Amino acid sequence: MVVLVLENVPSSLRGKITRWLLEVKAGVFVGKVSAMVRDKLWDKVRSNCSGGTCLMIWSSQTEQGFDIEFWGAASRVVTEWEGIKLMTKHP
């Protein structure tokens, strides 16, 4: 399972992502794709976000059962503490 959240990105990028994932709300995409497709989608998002903010969450063999990655000027960052990922908000 993959969840992709795109904020302030070009609508053309959102359109490209809908070829692979379902847009359940404006800028929020979900779906089940292979790891290779997930990585290629993430590369496309990072190279075309044009100053926007991007977040990807995917199923993983971790203690929490998922992994998370940000790209862009996010108001929150992922902090890892003893193997558990936590969200830290920028002041």
QUILINNOR-V113664 format. One record per residue. N is the residue number from 0. PHI is phi in whole degrees, -180 to 180 (* if undefined). Layout:
BEGIN
N:PHI, N:PHI
END
This chain:
BEGIN
0:*, 1:-128, 2:-122, 3:-127, 4:-119, 5:-119, 6:-123, 7:56, 8:-112, 9:-61, 10:-63, 11:-64, 12:-66, 13:-60, 14:-64, 15:-66, 16:-69, 17:-67, 18:-70, 19:-118, 20:-126, 21:-91, 22:-87, 23:-84, 24:-154, 25:-53, 26:84, 27:-116, 28:-120, 29:-136, 30:173, 31:-126, 32:-132, 33:-70, 34:-62, 35:-65, 36:-64, 37:-57, 38:-66, 39:-68, 40:-63, 41:-64, 42:-62, 43:-64, 44:-62, 45:-63, 46:-81, 47:-121, 48:-76, 49:49, 50:84, 51:-80, 52:-116, 53:-132, 54:-135, 55:-130, 56:-124, 57:-143, 58:-63, 59:-153, 60:-85, 61:-116, 62:-59, 63:-85, 64:88, 65:-151, 66:-130, 67:-143, 68:-146, 69:-113, 70:-147, 71:101, 72:-88, 73:-81, 74:-80, 75:-131, 76:-130, 77:-88, 78:-119, 79:-97, 80:-131, 81:52, 82:86, 83:-107, 84:-89, 85:-124, 86:-96, 87:-118, 88:-93, 89:-70, 90:-70
END
